[in-house]
Amino acid sequence: MPQKIKVGGVMKSDCLASISVLAVKDQPGIAAAILDALGQRRINVLFVVQVIDHHQQDQMVLCVDRDDLSASLAAIESTRPSVQPEAIIANSQVASVAIYGPDFKERPGIAGQMFRALAEHGVNILAISTSISTVTCIIQLSKLKDARAAIDEYFEQP
């Protein structure tokens, strides 16, 4: 095992649901339509990633509070005529786990070490979001304890 990397701390959320909006024709306004529909219903989006695949289709994954899942699905369904997704898939049993630190942009390899730690503890990553100070992974809720053990093993925390 490599030497532990010092981080500023760990954040987790065990009350999430994920929604994947898949195979949407890439065009301006897709994210706006989906997030506006959620915002109009006062639903807070706690995590979002979007990518354009090699077929020029948008793939979006977002997380909301588990209690907001039904309302979120209704909001996203209301965009179906304009967004035209091939599929909308929900998972009511996800969690997020994140490490943070003020100087991640100065220290290469932190994300890789986190992903390796999770893999070695049998935790599959469903979605990833990073910033200059945070690495966040969406995982199955049932694997949250394993993810926390992996982070404790690989990272030095205050």
C-alpha positions in Angstrom: 0.0 0.0 0.0 1.3 3.5 -0.9 2.0 6.0 1.9 -1.1 7.7 3.1 -1.9 11.0 1.5 -3.0 13.8 3.9 -6.5 15.2 3.1 -8.5 18.0 4.8 -11.4 15.7 5.5 -14.1 13.3 4.3 -17.7 14.1 3.5 -20.4 11.5 2.9 -24.1 11.5 2.2 -26.2 8.4 2.7 -29.6 9.8 1.7 -29.3 10.1 -2.1 -31.0 8.9 -5.1 -29.5 9.0 -8.6 -31.2 9.7 -11.9 -29.6 9.0 -15.2 -30.9 10.8 -18.3 -29.5 8.8 -21.2 -28.9 9.1 -24.9 -30.2 12.6 -25.4 -29.3 14.3 -28.7 -26.5 16.8 -28.0 -27.9 20.3 -28.4 -27.9 23.5 -26.4 -30.3 23.7 -23.5 -30.6 20.1 -22.4 -29.1 20.6 -19.0 -31.0 23.9 -18.6 -34.3 22.2 -19.4 -33.7 19.4 -16.9 -32.3 21.5 -14.1 -34.9 24.3 -14.6 -37.7 21.7 -14.3 -36.2 20.5 -11.0 -35.6 24.0 -9.7 -39.1 25.1 -10.5 -40.3 22.3 -8.1 -37.8 23.5 -5.5 -35.7 20.3 -5.8 -32.1 20.7 -4.9 -29.6 18.9 -7.2 -26.8 17.7 -5.0 -24.6 16.2 -7.7 -24.5 16.4 -11.5 -22.2 15.2 -14.3 -22.8 15.3 -18.0 -20.8 14.0 -20.9 -21.2 13.8 -24.6 -20.4 10.2 -25.8 -18.8 9.2 -29.1 -22.3 9.1 -30.7 -22.8 12.8 -29.9 -25.4 12.0 -27.3 -25.6 13.5 -23.9 -25.5 11.3 -20.8 -26.4 13.0 -17.5 -26.3 11.6 -14.0 -27.7 13.7 -11.1 -28.4 13.1 -7.5 -31.2 14.4 -5.3 -32.3 13.7 -1.8 -34.0 10.3 -1.7 -37.2 11.9 -0.4 -37.3 14.0 -3.6 -37.0 11.1 -6.0 -40.6 10.8 -7.1 -41.0 14.5 -7.6 -37.7 14.6 -9.5 -38.7 11.9 -11.8 -42.0 13.7 -12.5 -40.1 16.9 -13.2 -37.7 15.2 -15.6 -40.6 13.3 -17.3 -42.1 16.7 -18.0 -39.1 17.6 -20.1 -39.4 14.4 -22.2 -41.0 16.1 -25.2 -38.2 18.6 -25.6 -35.3 16.6 -24.2 -36.3 13.2 -25.8 -34.1 10.9 -23.7 -33.8 7.2 -24.7 -34.0 6.3 -21.1 -34.5 7.8 -17.6 -33.2 5.4 -14.9 -33.5 5.9 -11.2 -31.6 4.3 -8.3 -33.0 5.1 -4.9 -30.1 3.5 -3.0 -26.9 5.5 -3.6 -24.5 7.5 -1.5 -21.7 9.9 -2.0 -18.3 9.9 -0.5 -15.7 12.6 -1.0 -12.3 13.7 0.1 -11.3 17.3 0.2 -8.3 19.4 0.8 -7.2 23.0 0.0 -4.2 22.0 -2.2 -5.4 19.1 -4.4 -4.5 21.0 -7.6 -0.9 21.0 -6.4 -0.8 17.3 -5.7 -1.3 14.9 -8.6 -2.5 11.3 -8.0 -5.1 11.9 -5.3 -8.0 10.9 -7.4 -6.2 7.8 -8.6 -5.4 6.8 -5.1 -9.0 7.2 -4.0 -10.3 5.2 -7.0 -7.7 2.4 -6.3 -8.6 2.4 -2.6 -12.3 2.0 -3.4 -11.6 -0.7 -6.0 -9.5 -2.7 -3.6 -12.4 -2.7 -1.1 -14.9 -3.9 -3.7 -16.6 -0.5 -4.2 -17.8 0.2 -7.7 -18.0 3.9 -8.7 -21.2 4.9 -10.4 -20.2 8.5 -11.1 -17.3 10.9 -10.4 -17.0 14.6 -10.0 -13.9 16.5 -9.1 -12.8 20.0 -8.5 -9.5 21.6 -7.6 -10.3 20.8 -3.9 -12.7 17.8 -3.9 -13.0 14.3 -5.3 -16.6 12.9 -5.1 -17.8 9.5 -5.9 -21.4 8.2 -6.2 -21.6 4.6 -5.0 -24.2 2.0 -4.0 -25.5 2.8 -0.5 -24.7 -0.8 0.6 -21.0 -0.1 0.0 -20.7 3.1 2.0 -19.1 1.4 5.0 -16.6 -0.3 2.7 -15.8 3.0 1.0 -15.3 4.7 4.4 -12.9 1.9 5.4 -11.0 2.3 2.2 -10.6 6.0 2.7 -9.5 5.6 6.3 -6.9 3.0 5.1 -5.5 5.2 2.3 -5.8 8.7 3.5 -4.6 10.6 6.6 -7.4 12.8 8.0 -7.3 15.4 10.7 
